[in-house]
């Protein structure tokens, strides 16, 4: 129960605050994850994060413009925040969303 309290009481509010401060749309809820809707769509963000060792879950239609960010302990979340900040400040965030059909 200590981990759940940490995730919901520290990690989630920190992630929500970070996303608000950076103008990134997200969908709050009671679960141990957030749906994040980055500018330009999820595909380039998911690829950028994956190339840097951070796995997030791309969503399927009708939520393909979002990715699911599972909550982690703060020391792990700090790595995501650091890498995602670089992404947001890069020109990659300005690329149009590219979708592939399966």
C-alpha positions in Angstrom: 0.0 0.0 0.0 3.0 2.3 0.5 3.8 2.2 -3.2 0.3 3.0 -4.2 0.2 6.0 -1.8 3.6 7.2 -3.3 2.3 6.8 -6.9 -1.0 8.5 -6.3 0.2 11.1 -3.8 3.5 12.1 -5.2 4.2 10.8 -8.7 0.8 11.5 -10.3 0.5 15.1 -9.0 4.1 15.8 -10.1 3.4 14.4 -13.6 0.1 16.4 -13.9 1.9 19.6 -12.8 4.7 19.0 -15.3 2.2 18.5 -18.1 0.2 21.6 -17.1 3.3 23.7 -17.0 4.4 22.5 -20.4 1.0 23.0 -22.0 0.6 19.3 -22.8 -3.0 18.0 -22.8 -3.8 15.0 -20.7 -6.8 13.3 -19.3 -6.8 13.0 -15.5 -8.5 10.2 -13.7 -8.3 7.9 -10.7 -6.1 5.2 -12.3 -2.4 4.7 -11.9 -1.7 6.1 -15.4 -2.5 9.2 -17.5 -3.5 9.5 -21.1 -1.2 12.1 -22.6 -2.0 13.9 -25.8 1.1 15.7 -27.1 1.1 18.4 -29.7 1.6 16.7 -33.1 0.2 13.4 -32.0 1.5 10.5 -30.1 3.4 8.7 -32.8 6.5 10.9 -32.9 6.6 11.3 -29.1 6.3 7.5 -28.5 9.1 6.9 -31.0 11.3 9.5 -29.4 10.8 8.2 -26.0 11.3 4.6 -27.1 14.6 5.4 -28.7 15.8 6.7 -25.4 14.7 3.7 -23.4 11.4 5.0 -22.1 8.4 2.8 -22.9 4.9 4.3 -23.0 1.9 2.6 -24.5 0.5 4.0 -27.8 -3.3 3.9 -27.9 -5.5 2.6 -30.6 -8.4 4.4 -32.3 -10.2 6.4 -31.3 -7.4 7.4 -28.9 -4.5 7.1 -31.3 -3.5 10.7 -30.7 -2.6 9.8 -27.1 -0.2 7.6 -25.2 -0.6 5.9 -21.9 2.0 6.9 -19.2 2.0 4.5 -16.3 3.0 6.0 -13.0 6.4 5.1 -11.5 8.4 6.0 -8.5 9.6 9.6 -8.6 13.2 8.7 -9.4 12.0 6.8 -12.5 9.5 9.6 -13.3 12.3 12.1 -13.3 14.0 10.4 -16.2 10.7 10.6 -18.2 10.3 14.3 -17.3 13.9 15.0 -18.4 13.6 13.2 -21.7 10.1 14.5 -22.5 11.2 18.0 -21.8 13.9 17.7 -24.4 11.3 16.3 -26.8 8.9 19.2 -26.2 11.7 21.7 -26.7 12.9 20.0 -29.9 11.6 20.5 -33.4 10.3 16.9 -33.3 7.3 18.1 -31.3 6.4 20.3 -34.2 6.3 17.5 -36.8 2.9 16.5 -38.1 1.5 13.2 -36.9 2.3 10.3 -39.2 0.0 7.3 -38.9 0.6 3.9 -40.3 -2.2 1.5 -41.2 -1.9 -2.2 -40.1 
